[in-house]
């Protein structure tokens, strides 16, 4: 009797396929990180085994996707590959990018202690003030969420003196705006957000522009500065649309409905309440979520209020979470054998 065995043959991606996948991942990372991570998972078994700079770039973009959606398996797979013996020479010059990505991943799973260690590792690879300011900016976010706002503000202010790149300056100002917002210094926050939003809009960075623009509108709502809200609303709407991110679209919907309800006497219909309620689970997992309670108080809708309070018990404010809630992915070679730079910068 003849028995046929079918063997699954994995066809390695061609250079042209890799290039197309790289561009696809770059686009998806800014618009749909979840899909980007899925695309990487689909192709990872077909990637060449031999290290190359082109393959490194693809891995780094895949790593960005994994970090954005907190996909521990993707992050672990890529870290393991890039720290292997055969990749030692190829990753030279990319160590800062790898360590920084790992630090952001651990910050997002609230593993602040290891995120701080990884940022210290990343800073030791910084070759110029631009790179130094970039990592310091990330460290400031860790300090902000781990309850060390003074350290965060010191780092950001010093970073402004070092940074010459306009994009990094814009990112620093957005993060300074976040610190001022936490301190209820809303006028200071508004000024920082305006400067960041204008830069990202000018250079066509829709994802960043949408995020800073929503921060700006949020601050204007807290200030009750509706004329300023109206001045920026249309331009923020454009950036939100171009970003393609549901989270931004949903938060902007809350802001729009609130403006129309308070200033144009538009009733909060049951249809609108249902639309707002549908977005609560996603928004509470983001940095935008904490503002929903204030918005809900302004709407004064019982159904919306009760639903939000119920969901808050399941999904607490991310700034109150101090225990890691994800898988730690250690950098065994790039950081543990490296002399970690504990500059005065991080200990003030």
C-alpha positions as CSV (number, residue, x, y, z in Angstrom):
1,X,0.0,0.0,0.0
2,X,1.3,3.4,-0.9
3,X,1.0,6.2,1.6
4,X,1.7,9.7,0.6
5,X,3.2,12.1,3.1
6,X,2.7,15.9,2.5
7,X,5.5,18.0,3.8
8,X,5.0,21.6,4.6
9,X,7.7,23.6,2.8
10,X,8.4,27.1,4.1
11,X,9.4,29.4,1.2
12,X,11.8,32.1,2.3
13,X,10.8,35.6,1.4
14,X,12.5,37.2,-1.5
15,X,14.2,40.6,-1.1
16,X,11.3,42.3,-3.0
17,X,8.7,40.6,-0.7
18,X,10.7,41.7,2.3
19,X,10.7,45.3,1.0
20,X,6.9,45.3,0.4
21,X,6.3,43.8,3.9
22,X,8.6,46.4,5.4
23,X,6.6,49.3,3.9
24,X,3.3,47.6,4.8
25,X,4.4,47.3,8.4
26,X,5.5,50.9,8.5
27,X,2.1,52.1,7.3
28,X,0.2,49.8,9.6
29,X,2.2,50.8,12.6
30,X,0.9,54.3,12.3
31,X,-2.7,53.4,11.5
32,X,-3.4,49.8,12.8
33,X,-0.7,48.4,15.0
34,X,-2.8,45.4,15.8
35,X,-2.9,44.4,12.2
36,X,0.8,45.2,11.9
37,X,1.6,42.7,14.6
38,X,-0.6,40.1,12.9
39,X,1.2,40.7,9.6
40,X,4.5,40.1,11.3
41,X,3.3,36.9,12.9
42,X,2.2,35.7,9.5
43,X,5.6,36.3,7.8
44,X,8.1,35.6,10.6
45,X,8.6,31.9,9.7
46,X,9.4,33.0,6.2
47,X,12.1,35.5,7.1
48,X,15.7,34.6,6.1
49,X,18.0,33.1,8.7
50,X,21.1,35.0,7.5
51,X,21.4,38.4,9.2
52,X,21.4,41.5,7.0
53,X,20.7,45.2,7.5
54,X,17.5,45.0,5.5
55,X,16.3,42.1,7.6
56,X,17.3,44.1,10.8
57,X,15.1,47.0,9.6
58,X,12.1,44.7,9.1
59,X,12.7,43.1,12.6
60,X,12.8,46.6,14.2
61,X,9.5,47.6,12.5
62,X,8.0,44.3,13.7
63,X,9.3,45.0,17.2
64,X,7.6,48.4,17.1
65,X,4.3,46.7,16.2
66,X,4.7,44.2,19.1
67,X,5.5,46.9,21.6
68,X,2.5,49.0,20.4
69,X,0.0,46.2,21.0
70,X,1.9,44.7,24.0
71,X,2.4,41.4,22.1
72,X,4.8,39.5,24.4
73,X,5.3,36.7,21.9
74,X,6.3,39.0,19.0
75,X,8.6,41.0,21.3
76,X,10.2,37.9,22.8
77,X,10.8,36.3,19.4
78,X,12.5,39.4,17.9
79,X,14.6,40.0,21.0
80,X,15.8,36.4,21.0
81,X,16.8,36.7,17.3
82,X,18.6,40.0,17.6
83,X,20.5,38.9,20.7
84,X,21.7,35.6,19.1
85,X,25.4,35.1,18.4
86,X,25.0,35.4,14.6
87,X,23.4,38.8,14.9
88,X,26.2,40.4,17.0
89,X,27.8,42.3,14.2
90,X,24.6,43.2,12.4
91,X,22.8,44.9,15.3
92,X,25.8,47.2,15.9
93,X,24.4,50.7,15.8
94,X,20.9,49.6,16.5
95,X,21.3,48.8,20.2
96,X,19.7,52.0,21.3
97,X,16.6,51.3,19.2
98,X,16.3,47.8,20.6
99,X,16.8,48.8,24.2
100,X,14.4,51.7,23.9
101,X,11.7,49.5,22.4
102,X,12.1,47.1,25.2
103,X,11.8,49.9,27.7
104,X,8.6,51.2,26.2
105,X,7.2,47.7,26.2
106,X,7.9,47.3,29.9
107,X,6.5,50.7,30.7
108,X,3.3,49.7,29.0
109,X,2.9,46.6,31.1
110,X,3.6,48.8,34.2
111,X,7.0,47.1,34.9
112,X,8.5,50.5,35.7
113,X,11.5,49.2,37.5
114,X,12.8,47.2,34.6
115,X,11.7,50.0,32.1
116,X,13.9,52.3,34.1
117,X,16.9,49.9,33.9
118,X,16.4,49.5,30.1
119,X,16.3,53.2,29.6
120,X,19.5,53.5,31.5
121,X,20.9,50.9,29.2
122,X,19.6,52.7,26.2
123,X,21.2,56.0,27.3
124,X,24.6,54.3,27.4
125,X,24.3,53.7,23.7
126,X,23.4,57.3,22.9
127,X,26.0,58.8,20.5
128,X,24.8,62.4,20.4
129,X,22.5,64.9,22.2
130,X,19.6,64.0,19.9
131,X,19.7,60.3,21.0
132,X,20.3,61.3,24.6
133,X,17.2,63.6,24.6
134,X,15.1,60.9,22.9
135,X,15.8,58.3,25.6
136,X,15.5,60.9,28.4
137,X,12.1,61.7,27.1
138,X,11.1,58.1,27.4
139,X,12.5,57.9,30.9
140,X,10.4,61.0,31.9
141,X,7.2,59.0,30.9
142,X,8.3,56.2,33.2
143,X,8.9,58.6,36.1
144,X,5.5,60.2,35.4
145,X,3.6,56.9,35.7
146,X,5.7,55.6,38.6
147,X,4.7,58.6,40.7
148,X,7.9,60.7,40.3
149,X,6.7,63.9,38.6
150,X,9.5,66.1,39.8
151,X,12.1,63.8,38.2
152,X,10.1,63.7,35.0
153,X,9.9,67.4,34.8
154,X,13.6,67.9,35.5
155,X,14.5,65.4,32.7
156,X,12.2,67.1,30.2
157,X,13.4,70.6,31.0
158,X,17.1,69.5,30.6
159,X,16.2,67.6,27.4
160,X,14.9,70.8,25.9
161,X,18.3,72.3,26.3
162,X,20.0,69.4,24.6
163,X,17.6,68.7,21.8
164,X,18.0,70.4,18.5
165,X,15.8,68.1,16.4
166,X,12.3,69.7,16.1
167,X,10.5,66.4,16.3
168,X,12.1,65.5,19.6
169,X,11.4,69.0,20.9
170,X,7.8,68.6,20.0
171,X,7.6,65.2,21.8
172,X,9.2,66.7,24.9
173,X,6.7,69.6,24.9
174,X,3.8,67.1,24.6
175,X,5.2,65.2,27.6
176,X,5.7,68.5,29.5
177,X,2.1,69.2,28.7
178,X,1.2,65.9,30.3
179,X,3.1,66.8,33.5
180,X,1.4,70.2,33.7
181,X,-2.0,68.6,33.0
182,X,-1.4,66.1,35.9
183,X,-0.6,69.1,38.1
184,X,-3.8,70.9,37.0
185,X,-1.7,73.7,35.4
186,X,-4.0,73.6,32.4
187,X,-2.8,76.9,30.8
188,X,0.8,75.7,30.9
189,X,-0.3,72.4,29.4
190,X,-2.3,74.1,26.7
191,X,0.8,76.1,25.5
192,X,2.9,72.9,25.3
193,X,0.3,71.0,23.4
194,X,-0.2,73.8,20.9
195,X,3.5,73.9,20.1
196,X,3.7,70.1,19.7
197,X,0.5,70.0,17.7
198,X,1.6,72.7,15.2
199,X,4.9,70.9,14.5
200,X,3.4,67.4,13.9
201,X,0.7,68.9,11.7
202,X,3.2,70.9,9.7
203,X,5.3,67.8,8.9
204,X,2.4,65.5,8.2
205,X,2.8,63.2,11.2
206,X,-0.9,62.5,11.6
207,X,-0.6,59.9,14.4
208,X,1.4,62.3,16.6
209,X,-0.6,65.3,15.6
210,X,-3.9,63.5,16.4
211,X,-2.6,62.5,19.9
212,X,-1.3,66.0,20.8
213,X,-4.4,67.6,19.2
214,X,-6.7,65.5,21.4
215,X,-4.6,66.4,24.4
216,X,-5.0,70.1,23.5
217,X,-8.8,69.8,23.1
218,X,-9.0,67.9,26.4
219,X,-7.1,70.7,28.2
220,X,-9.5,73.3,26.7
221,X,-12.5,71.3,27.9
222,X,-11.0,71.3,31.4
223,X,-10.4,75.0,31.2
224,X,-13.9,75.6,29.8
225,X,-12.2,77.5,27.0
226,X,-14.7,76.7,24.2
227,X,-13.6,79.5,21.8
228,X,-10.1,77.9,21.7
229,X,-11.7,74.5,21.4
230,X,-13.6,75.7,18.3
231,X,-10.5,77.3,16.9
232,X,-8.6,74.0,16.8
233,X,-11.4,71.4,16.5
234,X,-11.5,71.3,12.7
235,X,-7.7,70.8,12.3
236,X,-7.6,68.2,15.0
237,X,-10.5,66.4,13.3
238,X,-8.5,66.2,10.1
239,X,-5.5,64.7,11.9
240,X,-7.7,62.2,13.7
241,X,-9.2,61.1,10.4
242,X,-5.9,60.8,8.7
243,X,-4.4,58.8,11.6
244,X,-6.8,56.0,11.0
245,X,-6.7,55.0,14.7
246,X,-10.0,54.0,16.3
247,X,-8.9,55.1,19.8
248,X,-8.4,58.7,18.6
249,X,-11.6,58.7,16.6
250,X,-13.6,57.5,19.6
251,X,-12.1,60.0,22.0
252,X,-12.8,62.8,19.5
253,X,-16.4,61.6,19.3
254,X,-16.7,62.1,23.1
255,X,-15.3,65.6,22.8
256,X,-17.5,66.5,19.8
257,X,-20.7,65.3,21.5
258,X,-19.8,67.1,24.7
259,X,-19.2,70.4,22.8
260,X,-22.5,70.1,20.9
261,X,-24.4,69.1,24.1
262,X,-23.0,72.0,26.2
263,X,-22.7,74.8,23.7
264,X,-25.3,74.0,21.0
265,X,-28.0,72.4,23.2
266,X,-27.8,69.2,21.2
267,X,-29.7,66.5,23.1
268,X,-27.7,63.4,24.1
269,X,-29.9,60.9,22.4
270,X,-30.0,57.2,23.3
271,X,-28.2,56.4,20.1
272,X,-25.4,58.8,21.1
273,X,-25.2,57.3,24.6
274,X,-24.9,53.8,23.1
275,X,-22.2,55.0,20.8
276,X,-20.2,56.5,23.7
277,X,-20.7,53.4,25.9
278,X,-19.4,51.1,23.1
279,X,-16.1,53.0,23.2
280,X,-15.5,52.9,27.0
281,X,-13.6,49.5,27.2
282,X,-11.0,50.6,24.6
283,X,-10.5,54.1,25.8
284,X,-10.1,53.1,29.4
285,X,-7.0,51.1,28.4
286,X,-5.4,54.2,26.9
287,X,-3.8,57.3,28.3
288,X,-7.0,59.2,27.3
289,X,-9.3,57.1,29.5
290,X,-8.9,59.1,32.8
291,X,-10.8,62.1,31.3
292,X,-13.9,60.1,30.6
293,X,-15.1,60.5,34.2
294,X,-15.0,64.3,33.9
295,X,-16.7,64.2,30.5
296,X,-19.4,61.9,31.9
297,X,-20.0,64.4,34.8
298,X,-20.6,67.2,32.3
299,X,-23.0,65.1,30.2
300,X,-25.1,64.3,33.4
301,X,-26.5,61.2,31.8
302,X,-27.4,58.4,34.3
303,X,-27.0,55.5,31.9
304,X,-23.6,56.7,30.7
305,X,-22.4,57.4,34.3
306,X,-23.5,54.0,35.7
307,X,-21.9,52.1,32.8
308,X,-18.7,54.0,33.0
309,X,-18.4,53.5,36.8
310,X,-19.1,49.8,36.3
311,X,-16.3,49.5,33.7
312,X,-13.9,51.5,35.8
313,X,-14.0,48.7,38.4
314,X,-12.8,46.3,35.8
315,X,-10.3,48.6,34.1
316,X,-8.7,51.1,36.6
317,X,-7.0,54.3,35.6
318,X,-3.6,53.2,34.1
319,X,-1.8,55.8,36.2
320,X,-2.9,53.9,39.4
321,X,-1.5,50.6,38.2
322,X,1.8,50.0,39.9
323,X,2.2,46.2,39.6
324,X,3.4,44.6,36.3
325,X,0.5,43.0,34.4
326,X,2.4,41.4,31.5
327,X,5.3,39.2,30.6
328,X,8.8,40.5,31.3
329,X,11.1,40.1,28.2
330,X,14.7,40.4,29.3
331,X,17.5,41.7,27.2
332,X,20.2,39.2,28.2
333,X,23.1,40.4,26.1
334,X,22.6,44.0,25.0
335,X,22.0,45.3,28.5
336,X,23.1,42.9,31.2
337,X,26.7,42.8,30.0
338,X,26.7,46.5,29.3
339,X,27.9,49.1,31.9
340,X,24.6,50.8,32.6
341,X,24.9,54.6,32.6
342,X,23.4,56.1,35.7
343,X,24.0,59.8,34.8
344,X,23.1,62.5,37.3
345,X,20.3,63.1,34.8
346,X,18.2,60.1,36.1
347,X,18.9,60.6,39.8
348,X,17.7,64.1,40.5
